[in-house]
Amino acid sequence: MSFKVQIDSSDHAFDVDDGESVLDAALRQGVAMPYGCRNGACRSCKGKLIDGEVAYPDGTPKALTPLDTAQGWTLFCKAHPQTDLRIEVEEIDSAGDIVVRMMPCRVLAKNQLAHDVVQLYLQLAQSERLQFLAGQYVDIVMRDGRRRAFSLANPPHDDDRLELQIRRVPGGTFSEYAFERLKEKALLRLRGPLGSFYLRKKDERPVILMAGGTGFSPIKSIIEDALHEGHPHNMHLYWGVRARRDLYMHDLASGWADQNENFHYTPVLSEPDPEDNWRGRTGFVHEAVCQDFTDLSDYAVYMSGPPVMVHAGRDAFTQHGLDPAYMHSDSFEHAYETGHDQV
């Protein structure tokens, strides 16, 4: 059995399956409601129940007082509908609507993805969750106050742990530490979410996503979020790297294409090694996009990776008719103190 939830302030509506909380159902269907801990402790997901009934399978959350309940306030991360509902809750329309927080975290796992790319899984305190938009990044704050920015590779609906993909940059303050000395269970501090690079879900244009190197990280988050929500429009991923060994999640991207008819994947190698026996596309990744799409006037483009790739793409795509309003980019400026350290 499922119940329908109507949000009075926006006229948005979504269905909640049996055994599902209002918040989980909203996020699953692309309705961005605010949340923090997702366990009934922080009150970030509080809203008003205008009509209908809810139940709390684990008992009424301690953060909800009797007066709150009498006034119709509800914690939607724990509330399960018993009838159709009409609710009043603030919705998140942009990155500016999400609170930026400083949070401690622990290194849950560390994996080598490629010769120069390491994957970190970070876990927040048990009572905490980080709300973010797919494509955003966080700052890792070091002991001396310096910050290094790393994109979140996991999608927002899969937030039990946070995934970072870090490329080793010679002399990179944090990347060298991550490769050489950072151990599992180590404590770190992060600040986020940050950035305006995220999928504009209200835009109905087909999407081209262009990643260079570990620019794949925020693109992965965007793709997994879009596929999870059943993004109805065609999505084309172009991933540019030097050689075959740099396509560290090639099988994952190929799987997306195999399992989704409206998703297409094109890897591009700029300098394939002889042993690669590469028969796919070669050259610069932005040139591959231009070869396949001579007219970009009806598309939205998302670019993430090295500045030289982003700048070249911006110039070339504009010449191919792309409206600048539909051009979004995340340039990994690792040379700057607060810039990305992962290209």
ZAMARGU-4260 file (C-alpha; in steps of 0.2 Angstrom, whole numbers, plus 5000, padded with zeros to 4 digits):
<rodrens>
0) 5000/5000/5000 | 5006/5018/4996 | 5000/5035/5001 | 5001/5051/4992 | 5009/5067/5000
5) 5004/5084/4994 | 5015/5099/4999 | 5004/5114/5001 | 5017/5128/4998 | 5023/5121/4981
10) 5009/5109/4974 | 5022/5095/4973 | 5016/5078/4976 | 5024/5061/4978 | 5020/5043/4984
15) 5026/5035/5000 | 5028/5016/4999 | 5024/5005/5014 | 5038/5005/5027 | 5045/5021/5020
20) 5047/5038/5029 | 5040/5054/5021 | 5058/5061/5019 | 5065/5045/5011 | 5051/5045/4998
25) 5053/5063/4994 | 5072/5061/4991 | 5069/5046/4981 | 5057/5055/4969 | 5068/5071/4968
30) 5058/5082/4980 | 5072/5091/4990 | 5066/5092/5008 | 5079/5098/5021 | 5087/5086/5033
35) 5102/5084/5044 | 5104/5068/5055 | 5090/5058/5047 | 5087/5049/5064 | 5075/5061/5072
40) 5088/5071/5083 | 5091/5087/5074 | 5074/5094/5069 | 5081/5100/5052 | 5067/5090/5043
45) 5053/5097/5054 | 5037/5103/5045 | 5018/5104/5048 | 5005/5091/5045 | 4990/5100/5038
50) 4979/5085/5035 | 4981/5066/5038 | 4989/5054/5050 | 5007/5048/5053 | 5015/5035/5064
55) 5033/5034/5071 | 5038/5015/5070 | 5052/5018/5082 | 5042/5029/5094 | 5040/5048/5094
60) 5057/5056/5092 | 5064/5064/5107 | 5067/5080/5098 | 5048/5082/5095 | 5040/5089/5111
65) 5021/5086/5115 | 5018/5105/5111 | 5026/5102/5094 | 5014/5087/5091 | 4999/5097/5097
70) 5003/5111/5085 | 5005/5099/5070 | 5024/5099/5069 | 5031/5082/5062 | 5049/5076/5059
75) 5047/5069/5042 | 5063/5058/5043 | 5054/5047/5055 | 5036/5049/5050 | 5027/5035/5041
80) 5010/5040/5033 | 4995/5031/5039 | 4984/5040/5026 | 4986/5052/5012 | 4994/5068/5018
85) 4994/5087/5016 | 5010/5095/5023 | 5019/5111/5024 | 5038/5111/5023 | 5052/5121/5016
90) 5059/5114/5000 | 5077/5116/4993 | 5078/5124/4976 | 5096/5128/4975 | 5113/5126/4983
95) 5110/5142/4993 | 5096/5134/5002 | 5107/5121/5011 | 5116/5125/5027 | 5135/5124/5026
100) 5142/5115/5041 | 5159/5110/5049 | 5158/5092/5054 | 5171/5079/5060 | 5172/5063/5051
105) 5182/5047/5051 | 5191/5037/5037 | 5180/5022/5035 | 5190/5014/5021 | 5204/5018/5009
110) 5206/5010/4992 | 5218/5012/4977 | 5208/5015/4961 | 5222/5018/4950 | 5241/5021/4951
115) 5238/5039/4955 | 5220/5039/4962 | 5214/5034/4979 | 5196/5032/4985 | 5191/5038/5003
120) 5175/5033/5011 | 5172/5045/5026 | 5159/5042/5039 | 5151/5056/5050 | 5145/5054/5068
125) 5131/5042/5070 | 5118/5056/5072 | 5124/5066/5057 | 5120/5066/5039 | 5127/5079/5026
130) 5113/5085/5014 | 5120/5090/4997 | 5116/5092/4979 | 5124/5079/4967 | 5140/5088/4960
135) 5144/5098/4975 | 5161/5097/4985 | 5167/5098/5003 | 5183/5106/5010 | 5194/5095/5020
140) 5201/5107/5034 | 5218/5103/5039 | 5225/5106/5057 | 5234/5123/5051 | 5217/5129/5044
145) 5221/5126/5026 | 5208/5119/5015 | 5208/5107/5001 | 5192/5104/4990 | 5186/5087/4985
150) 5170/5083/4975 | 5158/5071/4983 | 5157/5055/4972 | 5142/5047/4980 | 5124/5052/4976
155) 5114/5061/4989 | 5102/5047/4992 | 5117/5036/4997 | 5123/5046/5011 | 5128/5033/5024
160) 5146/5037/5020 | 5154/5050/5009 | 5165/5045/4994 | 5180/5055/4988 | 5191/5051/4973
165) 5208/5059/4975 | 5222/5061/4962 | 5240/5062/4968 | 5246/5079/4964 | 5265/5081/4966
170) 5267/5093/4981 | 5249/5092/4984 | 5247/5096/5003 | 5233/5084/5006 | 5234/5072/4991
175) 5252/5067/4996 | 5246/5064/5014 | 5231/5054/5008 | 5242/5042/4998 | 5257/5041/5010
180) 5251/5043/5028 | 5232/5043/5030 | 5226/5028/5039 | 5209/5020/5041 | 5200/5026/5056
185) 5209/5043/5056 | 5199/5058/5061 | 5197/5073/5048 | 5186/5089/5048 | 5176/5094/5033
190) 5166/5109/5028 | 5152/5108/5016 | 5143/5106/5005 | 5150/5119/4993 | 5149/5124/4975
195) 5136/5128/4962 | 5140/5113/4951 | 5125/5102/4951 | 5112/5095/4940 | 5097/5108/4936
200) 5083/5095/4937 | 5070/5107/4931 | 5079/5109/4914 | 5071/5098/4901 | 5086/5098/4889
205) 5096/5083/4885 | 5113/5083/4895 | 5131/5081/4890 | 5143/5077/4904 | 5161/5079/4901
210) 5174/5074/4914 | 5193/5075/4913 | 5203/5063/4925 | 5195/5064/4943 | 5183/5076/4936
215) 5173/5060/4935 | 5170/5061/4953 | 5156/5074/4954 | 5149/5068/4937 | 5147/5051/4945
220) 5137/5058/4959 | 5126/5067/4946 | 5123/5052/4935 | 5119/5040/4949 | 5107/5053/4956
225) 5099/5056/4940 | 5097/5037/4936 | 5090/5034/4953 | 5077/5047/4950 | 5073/5041/4933
230) 5080/5056/4923 | 5069/5055/4907 | 5081/5064/4895 | 5096/5058/4886 | 5112/5059/4895
235) 5129/5058/4886 | 5145/5055/4896 | 5162/5059/4889 | 5177/5054/4900 | 5194/5060/4894
240) 5210/5053/4902 | 5228/5050/4896 | 5229/5031/4894 | 5218/5016/4898 | 5224/5013/4915
245) 5217/5030/4920 | 5199/5025/4916 | 5198/5018/4934 | 5179/5016/4934 | 5177/5011/4916
250) 5166/4996/4920 | 5154/5006/4931 | 5151/5018/4917 | 5149/5005/4904 | 5137/4997/4915
255) 5126/5012/4916 | 5126/5013/4897 | 5121/4994/4896 | 5107/4996/4909 | 5099/5012/4903
260) 5094/5015/4885 | 5094/5034/4887 | 5112/5034/4894 | 5127/5034/4883 | 5146/5033/4887
265) 5161/5038/4877 | 5179/5036/4884 | 5192/5046/4876 | 5211/5043/4877 | 5223/5057/4873
270) 5239/5047/4874 | 5235/5028/4874 | 5250/5017/4878 | 5255/5004/4865 | 5250/4990/4877
275) 5232/4997/4878 | 5228/4991/4860 | 5215/5005/4861 | 5202/5005/4847 | 5191/5018/4854
280) 5191/5037/4853 | 5207/5047/4854 | 5212/5065/4856 | 5205/5079/4867 | 5189/5075/4875
285) 5180/5091/4870 | 5184/5088/4852 | 5175/5071/4853 | 5160/5080/4859 | 5161/5093/4845
290) 5163/5079/4832 | 5147/5070/4839 | 5137/5086/4841 | 5139/5099/4828 | 5124/5109/4835
295) 5123/5111/4854 | 5109/5124/4855 | 5097/5112/4862 | 5109/5104/4875 | 5114/5107/4893
300) 5133/5104/4896 | 5141/5100/4913 | 5161/5100/4913 | 5172/5094/4927 | 5191/5092/4928
305) 5207/5101/4923 | 5206/5120/4919 | 5213/5118/4902 | 5199/5106/4898 | 5186/5116/4905
310) 5192/5132/4896 | 5194/5123/4879 | 5177/5116/4881 | 5169/5132/4885 | 5176/5141/4869
315) 5172/5126/4858 | 5155/5123/4864 | 5150/5141/4862 | 5156/5141/4844 | 5144/5126/4842
320) 5129/5135/4848 | 5128/5131/4866 | 5119/5144/4876 | 5130/5150/4890 | 5116/5149/4902
325) 5116/5130/4900 | 5135/5128/4902 | 5140/5123/4920 | 5158/5119/4925 | 5169/5114/4940
330) 5187/5118/4936 | 5199/5109/4948 | 5211/5124/4951 | 5223/5114/4963 | 5236/5127/4963
335) 5226/5138/4974 | 5225/5137/4993 | 5207/5133/4994 | 5205/5125/4977 | 5203/5107/4971
340) 5218/5096/4975 | 5212/5081/4965 | 5216/5084/4947
</rodrens>
